[in-house]
């Protein structure tokens, strides 16, 4: 029993394995876009408060894991399902079932070296290779619609800020031209004082934007948040002090503080404020575009998937061996149990206990 039984089951499992359709595994690997030390890093540090604006837009901690998540997204899976008509191939009634079947036949992983591998199983070797390569193609298409890299996020962020500030600068310039003050006034001492106040006001605005972005990922008790709050308070104090000094110098230069001159000062200060913001955002936008162009190709394919020449499963020998050992273990266990029951039946006390157990089981299942 312990010899012929396992051998018989192992041979049966071996014969059954020949009826299983062979499965082929295609594999591709690629290197995702790498996060480089951007040329804007030095400028971000030199800009002080404005440097934190890009921090909210960046902050990718593990790019490889992020791209793996993209490849498992419903949007990318649906694109593959439609491209290869997997609803019919997997005989799925619902798209959710097709996604589950596709993920079951796919394995996406990132290694410590940053390389992402994609493996796809299918009974058709060429289809498995095409689907593995399509994962990379669809990922590139998805990335073209998203701002993924740090440079792309900074470029997108500063582009939106630049457009808004440009419109405000145009409006401020129009209002300034309506004051009727000659261009010679722009070179006067009051204008210079107001320009300094406008620049400081721009820094205050930039720090406020940074503080608002930090609330999304930091608590108010975080040291970095407290430091940013202290910096904002210091900038506001400097702004109040310089604003008072600018008003005093303007009053001394004019000898009066009313009429068209006050209207001009207000509009000129707004104009210089928007102009300073526009220059800061334009500088950062150009640096982000430069960094984005330096990144080059978004995805670098290392190994393109080709139609596999050998099947990956079923592994007939492994199935036969596992079936043989599993059957041998179960039969050995059954032999021990049968011998124990046989020995127990020869003892009067043990026989009575076994009889009681049988009666209890029959009553529990309503057999007696």
C-alpha positions as CSV (number, residue, x, y, z in Angstrom):
1,X,0.0,0.0,0.0
2,X,2.7,2.5,1.0
3,X,4.8,1.7,-2.2
4,X,2.3,1.0,-4.9
5,X,-0.3,3.5,-3.8
6,X,2.0,6.6,-4.1
7,X,3.5,5.3,-7.4
8,X,0.0,4.8,-8.9
9,X,-1.1,8.3,-7.9
10,X,2.2,9.8,-9.2
11,X,1.8,8.2,-12.5
12,X,-1.9,9.3,-12.7
13,X,-0.8,12.9,-11.9
14,X,1.9,12.7,-14.6
15,X,-0.6,11.6,-17.2
16,X,-3.1,14.3,-16.1
17,X,-0.4,17.0,-16.5
18,X,-0.1,16.1,-20.2
19,X,-3.7,17.3,-20.6
20,X,-3.0,20.8,-19.2
21,X,-2.3,23.3,-22.0
22,X,1.2,24.7,-21.8
23,X,1.7,28.2,-20.5
24,X,4.5,30.5,-21.8
25,X,6.0,33.4,-19.9
26,X,7.3,36.5,-21.7
27,X,9.4,39.0,-19.8
28,X,10.5,42.6,-20.3
29,X,12.5,44.9,-18.1
30,X,13.0,48.7,-18.2
31,X,14.6,51.5,-16.3
32,X,12.1,54.2,-15.2
33,X,12.9,57.9,-15.3
34,X,15.6,58.7,-12.7
35,X,15.3,61.6,-10.2
36,X,18.3,63.7,-10.9
37,X,19.8,66.6,-8.9
38,X,18.1,69.4,-10.8
39,X,19.9,72.5,-11.9
40,X,17.2,74.5,-10.1
41,X,18.2,73.2,-6.6
42,X,20.7,76.0,-6.1
43,X,18.3,78.6,-7.2
44,X,15.6,77.2,-5.0
45,X,17.8,77.6,-2.0
46,X,18.8,81.1,-3.0
47,X,15.2,82.2,-3.4
48,X,14.4,81.5,0.2
49,X,10.6,81.5,0.7
50,X,9.8,80.9,-3.0
51,X,12.0,77.8,-3.0
52,X,9.3,76.0,-0.9
53,X,6.7,76.5,-3.6
54,X,8.2,73.6,-5.7
55,X,8.3,71.4,-2.6
56,X,4.6,70.8,-2.7
57,X,4.8,69.9,-6.3
58,X,7.7,67.5,-6.0
59,X,8.6,64.9,-3.3
60,X,8.6,61.6,-5.1
61,X,10.0,59.2,-2.5
62,X,10.3,55.9,-4.5
63,X,9.9,56.4,-8.3
64,X,10.0,52.6,-9.1
65,X,7.2,51.8,-6.8
66,X,5.2,54.6,-8.2
67,X,5.5,53.3,-11.8
68,X,4.6,49.8,-10.6
69,X,1.4,51.3,-9.2
70,X,0.7,53.1,-12.5
71,X,1.0,49.8,-14.3
72,X,-1.6,48.3,-12.0
73,X,-4.0,51.1,-12.4
74,X,-7.5,50.5,-13.9
75,X,-6.8,53.0,-16.7
76,X,-3.8,51.1,-18.0
77,X,-5.4,47.7,-17.5
78,X,-8.5,48.8,-19.4
79,X,-6.3,49.9,-22.3
80,X,-4.7,46.5,-22.5
81,X,-8.1,44.8,-22.2
82,X,-9.3,46.8,-25.2
83,X,-6.1,46.4,-27.2
84,X,-6.1,42.6,-27.0
85,X,-9.8,41.9,-26.6
86,X,-9.2,40.2,-23.3
87,X,-12.9,40.2,-22.4
88,X,-13.5,37.5,-25.0
89,X,-10.2,35.7,-24.4
90,X,-10.7,35.4,-20.7
91,X,-14.4,34.8,-21.2
92,X,-15.2,37.5,-18.7
93,X,-18.7,38.9,-18.5
94,X,-17.6,42.0,-16.6
95,X,-14.6,44.3,-17.0
96,X,-13.6,43.8,-13.3
97,X,-13.3,40.1,-14.0
98,X,-11.1,40.7,-17.0
99,X,-8.8,43.0,-14.9
100,X,-8.5,40.3,-12.2
101,X,-7.6,37.7,-14.8
102,X,-5.1,40.0,-16.4
103,X,-3.4,40.8,-13.1
104,X,-3.4,37.0,-12.2
105,X,-1.4,36.3,-15.4
106,X,0.9,39.3,-14.9
107,X,3.7,39.9,-12.4
108,X,5.2,43.4,-12.1
109,X,8.0,44.0,-9.6
110,X,10.8,46.5,-9.0
111,X,14.2,45.4,-7.7
112,X,16.7,47.2,-5.4
113,X,18.6,48.2,-8.5
114,X,15.6,50.3,-9.7
115,X,14.8,48.1,-12.7
116,X,11.2,47.1,-13.2
117,X,10.4,43.7,-14.7
118,X,7.1,42.7,-16.3
119,X,6.2,39.0,-16.8
120,X,3.0,37.9,-18.6
121,X,1.7,34.3,-18.8
122,X,-0.4,33.0,-21.7
123,X,-0.9,29.9,-23.8
124,X,0.1,31.8,-26.9
125,X,3.8,32.7,-26.7
126,X,3.6,35.6,-29.1
127,X,0.6,37.1,-27.4
128,X,2.4,36.9,-24.0
129,X,5.3,38.9,-25.5
130,X,3.0,41.5,-27.1
131,X,1.2,42.0,-23.9
132,X,4.4,42.4,-21.9
133,X,5.7,45.0,-24.3
134,X,2.2,46.7,-24.3
135,X,2.6,47.3,-20.6
136,X,5.6,49.6,-21.3
137,X,3.9,51.3,-24.3
138,X,0.7,52.0,-22.3
139,X,2.8,53.3,-19.4
140,X,4.5,55.8,-21.7
141,X,1.1,56.9,-23.0
142,X,-0.1,57.4,-19.4
143,X,3.0,59.3,-18.4
144,X,2.6,61.7,-21.3
145,X,-0.7,62.8,-19.7
146,X,0.6,63.1,-16.2
147,X,3.3,65.2,-14.5
148,X,5.3,62.4,-12.9
149,X,8.9,63.5,-12.5
150,X,10.0,66.2,-10.2
151,X,10.9,68.5,-13.1
152,X,7.6,67.9,-14.8
153,X,5.7,68.8,-11.6
154,X,7.7,71.9,-11.1
155,X,7.3,73.0,-14.7
156,X,3.5,72.5,-14.5
157,X,3.2,74.3,-11.1
158,X,5.2,77.3,-12.1
159,X,3.5,77.5,-15.5
160,X,0.1,77.9,-13.9
161,X,1.5,80.4,-11.4
162,X,3.2,82.3,-14.3
163,X,0.0,82.6,-16.3
164,X,-2.0,83.9,-13.3
165,X,0.7,86.4,-12.4
166,X,1.1,87.6,-16.0
167,X,-2.6,88.5,-16.1
168,X,-2.4,90.4,-12.8
169,X,0.8,92.2,-14.0
170,X,-1.0,93.3,-17.2
171,X,-4.0,94.6,-15.1
172,X,-1.6,96.5,-12.7
173,X,0.3,98.1,-15.7
174,X,-3.0,99.3,-17.2
175,X,-4.1,100.8,-13.9
176,X,-0.7,102.5,-13.5
177,X,-0.9,104.0,-16.9
178,X,-4.3,105.6,-16.0
179,X,-2.9,107.6,-13.1
180,X,-1.6,110.3,-15.5
181,X,1.8,110.5,-13.8
182,X,4.7,111.0,-16.1
183,X,7.4,108.5,-16.7
184,X,10.0,110.7,-14.9
185,X,8.3,109.9,-11.6
186,X,9.4,106.2,-12.0
187,X,13.0,107.4,-11.4
188,X,12.3,109.3,-8.2
189,X,13.2,108.3,-4.7
190,X,9.6,107.4,-3.7
191,X,9.4,104.9,-6.5
192,X,12.6,103.2,-5.4
193,X,11.4,102.9,-1.9
194,X,8.1,101.5,-3.0
195,X,9.9,99.0,-5.3
196,X,11.7,97.6,-2.3
197,X,8.4,97.2,-0.4
198,X,6.9,95.4,-3.4
199,X,9.7,93.0,-3.6
200,X,9.4,92.2,0.2
201,X,5.7,91.8,-0.2
202,X,6.3,89.3,-3.0
203,X,8.5,87.3,-0.6
204,X,5.7,87.3,2.0
205,X,3.2,86.0,-0.6
206,X,5.6,83.3,-1.6
207,X,6.1,82.2,2.0
208,X,2.4,82.2,2.6
209,X,1.9,79.9,-0.4
210,X,4.7,77.6,0.9
211,X,3.1,77.5,4.3
212,X,-0.3,76.6,2.8
213,X,1.3,73.8,0.8
214,X,3.1,72.4,3.9
215,X,-0.3,72.1,5.8
216,X,-1.1,69.3,3.3
217,X,1.7,67.0,4.5
218,X,2.9,68.4,7.8
219,X,1.3,69.0,11.2
220,X,1.5,72.4,12.9
221,X,3.8,70.9,15.5
222,X,6.5,69.8,13.0
223,X,9.8,71.7,13.3
224,X,9.8,72.6,9.6
225,X,6.3,74.0,9.8
226,X,7.2,76.1,12.9
227,X,10.3,77.4,11.2
228,X,8.3,78.4,8.1
229,X,5.8,80.1,10.3
230,X,8.6,82.1,12.1
231,X,10.0,83.1,8.8
232,X,6.6,84.4,7.7
233,X,6.3,86.4,10.8
234,X,9.7,87.9,10.3
235,X,9.0,88.8,6.7
236,X,5.7,90.5,7.7
237,X,7.5,92.5,10.4
238,X,10.0,93.7,7.8
239,X,7.3,94.5,5.4
240,X,5.4,96.6,7.9
241,X,8.6,98.5,8.8
242,X,9.6,99.1,5.2
243,X,6.1,100.2,4.3
244,X,6.1,102.8,7.0
245,X,9.5,104.0,5.8
246,X,8.4,104.2,2.2
247,X,5.3,106.3,3.2
248,X,7.5,108.6,5.2
249,X,10.0,109.1,2.4
250,X,7.2,109.7,0.0
251,X,5.6,112.3,2.2
252,X,8.9,114.1,2.6
253,X,9.5,114.1,-1.1
254,X,6.0,115.3,-2.1
255,X,5.2,117.6,0.8
256,X,1.7,116.3,0.7
257,X,-0.1,112.9,0.8
258,X,-3.2,113.2,-1.2
259,X,-4.7,113.3,-4.6
260,X,-3.2,111.7,-7.7
261,X,0.2,111.1,-6.0
262,X,-1.3,108.7,-3.5
263,X,-3.2,106.9,-6.2
264,X,0.0,106.6,-8.2
265,X,1.9,105.2,-5.3
266,X,-0.7,102.5,-4.6
267,X,-0.8,101.4,-8.2
268,X,2.9,101.6,-8.7
269,X,3.4,99.4,-5.6
270,X,1.0,96.8,-6.9
271,X,2.7,97.0,-10.3
272,X,6.1,96.3,-8.8
273,X,4.7,93.6,-6.6
274,X,3.3,91.7,-9.6
275,X,6.4,92.4,-11.6
276,X,8.7,90.9,-8.9
277,X,6.5,87.8,-8.6
278,X,6.4,87.4,-12.4
279,X,10.2,87.5,-12.6
280,X,10.6,84.9,-9.8
281,X,8.0,82.6,-11.4
282,X,9.5,83.0,-14.9
283,X,13.0,82.2,-13.6
284,X,11.8,79.0,-11.9
285,X,9.6,78.0,-14.9
286,X,12.7,78.3,-17.3
287,X,14.8,76.2,-14.9
288,X,12.1,73.5,-14.6
289,X,11.9,73.4,-18.5
290,X,15.6,73.0,-18.6
291,X,15.6,70.1,-16.1
292,X,12.7,68.5,-17.9
293,X,14.7,68.5,-21.2
294,X,17.7,67.1,-19.5
295,X,15.8,64.0,-18.4
296,X,15.6,62.8,-22.0
297,X,13.7,59.6,-22.6
298,X,11.2,58.9,-19.9
299,X,11.6,55.1,-20.1
300,X,14.7,53.1,-21.1
301,X,13.8,49.6,-22.1
302,X,16.6,47.1,-21.2
303,X,15.1,43.8,-22.5
304,X,12.2,43.7,-25.0
305,X,9.9,40.8,-24.5
306,X,10.1,38.1,-27.2
307,X,8.1,35.0,-27.8
308,X,9.4,32.4,-25.4
309,X,10.7,29.2,-26.9
310,X,10.0,26.9,-23.9
311,X,6.9,26.6,-21.7
312,X,7.0,27.8,-18.1
313,X,4.3,25.5,-16.8
314,X,2.9,23.0,-16.2
315,X,6.1,21.3,-14.7
316,X,5.1,17.7,-15.2
317,X,7.9,16.1,-13.2
318,X,7.3,18.4,-10.2
319,X,3.5,17.6,-10.3
320,X,4.2,13.9,-10.3
321,X,6.8,14.1,-7.5
322,X,4.6,16.3,-5.3
323,X,1.6,14.0,-5.9
324,X,3.7,10.9,-5.0
325,X,5.0,12.3,-1.8
326,X,1.7,13.8,-0.7
327,X,-0.1,10.4,-1.3
328,X,2.7,8.6,0.6
329,X,2.4,10.8,3.6
330,X,-1.4,10.5,3.7
331,X,-1.3,6.7,3.3
332,X,1.3,6.5,6.0
333,X,-0.8,8.6,8.3
334,X,-3.8,6.4,7.6
335,X,-1.8,3.2,8.3
336,X,-0.8,4.6,11.7
337,X,-4.3,5.6,12.6
338,X,-5.8,2.2,11.4
339,X,-3.2,0.3,13.5
340,X,-3.9,2.5,16.5
341,X,-7.6,1.8,16.2
342,X,-6.9,-1.9,15.8
343,X,-4.8,-2.0,18.9
344,X,-7.4,0.1,20.9
345,X,-10.2,-2.3,19.9
346,X,-8.3,-5.2,21.6
347,X,-8.3,-3.4,24.9
348,X,-11.7,-3.5,26.7
349,X,-11.5,0.0,28.2
350,X,-10.4,1.6,24.9
351,X,-13.0,-0.4,23.0
352,X,-15.8,1.0,25.3
353,X,-14.5,4.5,24.8
354,X,-14.5,4.1,21.0
355,X,-18.0,2.7,21.1
356,X,-19.1,5.7,23.2
357,X,-17.6,8.1,20.6
358,X,-19.3,6.3,17.7
359,X,-22.7,6.5,19.5
360,X,-22.1,10.2,20.2
361,X,-21.3,10.9,16.5
362,X,-24.4,9.0,15.4
363,X,-26.6,11.0,17.7
364,X,-24.9,14.3,16.7
365,X,-25.7,13.6,13.0
366,X,-29.1,12.0,13.6
367,X,-28.0,8.6,12.5
368,X,-29.5,6.8,15.5
